[in-house]
Amino acid sequence: MNLCSIKTVKSLLARYSTDTKKGFGQNFLINPAVPFDIAEQSYLYHQGVCSDKACVLEIGPGVGALTSELCQRYDKVVAVEIDKSLIPLLGETMADYDNFTLVNEDFLKLQLDSFLDEHFGDSRVSVCANLPYYITTPIIMKILEEGKGRFASITVMVQKEVASRLCATSKDSDYGAITASVNYFGKVKRLFDVAPSNFLPAPSVTSTVIRIELYEKSPYSVKSEKMLFDVIAGAFAQRRKTLLNSLSSSISFVSKARLGEIIEACGFDISIRGERLSVEDFCTLANALYEEK
Ligand code: SAM
């Protein structure tokens, strides 16, 4: 079955008395070259860094266009789909694959640790997905924060603007709290753009496939991750202000004067803005502030 044929997708949806749902961010891939390339990029990287059973987690399989490509490469594929009307449909489209497991859940509500234990045991897992755009950032942050050490890579399609933010450096205008936070966990690579015409229905924006290559052992030494993320969030809370002014509004356990001293003792100019700090700089500042608590 060609799961990227518009005719096939429409007739499957009609047969299962459903349709594409905007509320679930449903834009299904209709060019077979795209899911092929996404799955290939995910699998080749995974194979290079993991030697045991190849395991992948997909969020939002839709009608299964990317899922079937993953099933042809990985040893084990687990997909989490929120839309219950797609569950019997996927039962039909994925019937040929005995390495596939479907879970009807909201990914954001999953208890990720026990979910990974149950489905993948000790294996390191990669994530591969065409993400629903309305919850891209919470999905990525959940994987990074709750799945620490369990994931090898995240190959996902996101809005082009989100990709630009994730791939920015501290010299770019797109650099923000999400850039610094994600880059703490791994290296972000921009892979390729995908035009709206490749989806049913066509979204209003261009999409980009990115891969986050997660550190197995972090290159950063941080005394408290909570402090690090509080400092990053505080530094970008008022972007136009200096780091000192923005941070002093959100960090209350030191005076503004002492905060200024700490910023300077870390080697930064007192008038620096948060957007100039690299992940390493944020770690230095967070460690210094941790000592003050
Ligand atoms: N993978 C398919 C493809 O590429 O054609 C569909 C991708 S579509 C952009 C996003 C998918 O995510 C939809 O199937 C949607 O129902 C599902 N989805 C949306 N929110 C979800 C959530 N919170 N948990 C799990 N799946 C979700």
Residues whose N, C-alpha, C, O or C-beta is under 5 A from the ligand:
A	BS01	SAM	F24 G25 Q26 N27 F28 L29 I59 G60 P61 G62 V63 A65 L66 V80 E81 I82 D83 E105 D106 F107 L108 N130 L131 P132
